Amino acid sequence: AQKVTQAQTEISVVEKEDVTLDCVYETRDTTYYLFWYKQPPSGELVFLIRRNSFDEQNEISGRYSWNFQKSTSSFNFTITASQVVDSAVYFCALSEATSGTYKYIFGTGTRLKVLA
Amino acid sequence: EPEVTQTPSHQVTQMGQEVILRCVPISNHLYFYWYRQILGQKVEFLVSFYNNEISEKSEIFDDQFSVERPDGSNFTLKIRSTKLEDSAMYFCASSEIAALGYNEQFFGPGTRLTVL
């Protein structure tokens, strides 16, 4: 069965520290997609990145980077030099090709608090 | 940039009342979704809709829930007789297609439903 685990419920860091948010997924599909979303206190879901199962290249976007490792079924997210504005809940999500509708399965989220 | 819109942003209702949550998906999108997030919990899939019919629904989506695309632009979620446990943020999402290689869902800002 498909599942996304975000074991870190809450992380607190001091501004400018680097922080890594973990995501481990379970799927029987060979074709699937992984996502990260940010949910600020205002409540909306902000898309950060999409990765498909055939593309294991890591990606960097400014202070954000993602490490996708199929061997460990992990898709971790690192924020470098964190800022107070990064404070939010971050969700990892999985979408499988065989679901037909490509619905998203979300993890339970990691609340990140960046302290000034 | 096109976006998914949802109205109202906040709805307060009495237990047992019917509510209709409205969404306007992005105009050329064909797949529509509703998700629910109980406060402090993860985002959960409710239902997907394509070609004027439900393509998949979760176990949460029982007989109290229904969806409709009454015209060419709106996509609604109706809860027939609300319960206290229906209090949550409801997100609408749409995607252009749901197929291999391209299935990013665009989320609306959400409707916070409070059942008293």
Contacts between the chains, C-beta under 8 A, distances in Angstrom:
chain1	res1	chain2	res2	distance
A	31	B	100	6.5
A	33	B	103	6.4
A	37	B	107	7.8
A	43	B	89	6.1
A	43	B	109	7.3
A	43	B	110	5.5
A	43	B	112	7.2
A	44	B	107	7.1
A	44	B	109	4.6
A	44	B	110	6.3
A	45	B	43	7.2
A	45	B	91	6.5
A	45	B	107	4.4
A	45	B	110	7.7
A	47	B	104	7.1
A	47	B	106	7.6
A	47	B	107	7.6
A	50	B	104	5.7
A	52	B	101	7.2
A	91	B	42	7.0
A	91	B	43	6.4
A	93	B	43	7.8
A	95	B	103	6.1
A	97	B	100	5.9
A	99	B	56	7.1
A	100	B	55	6.6
A	100	B	56	6.5
A	100	B	98	7.5
A	101	B	31	7.0
A	101	B	33	7.8
A	101	B	48	4.0
A	101	B	50	7.3
A	101	B	55	4.9
A	101	B	56	4.4
A	101	B	98	5.7
A	102	B	31	7.7
A	102	B	95	7.3
A	102	B	98	4.4
A	102	B	99	8.0
A	102	B	103	4.2
A	102	B	105	7.8
A	103	B	33	6.7
A	103	B	45	4.5
A	103	B	48	5.8
A	103	B	56	6.3
A	104	B	33	8.0
A	104	B	35	7.4
A	104	B	43	7.5
A	104	B	45	6.5
A	104	B	93	8.0
A	104	B	105	6.5
A	105	B	45	7.1
A	106	B	42	4.8
A	106	B	43	4.3
A	106	B	44	7.2
A	107	B	42	6.4
A	108	B	41	7.2
A	108	B	42	4.6
A	109	B	42	5.8
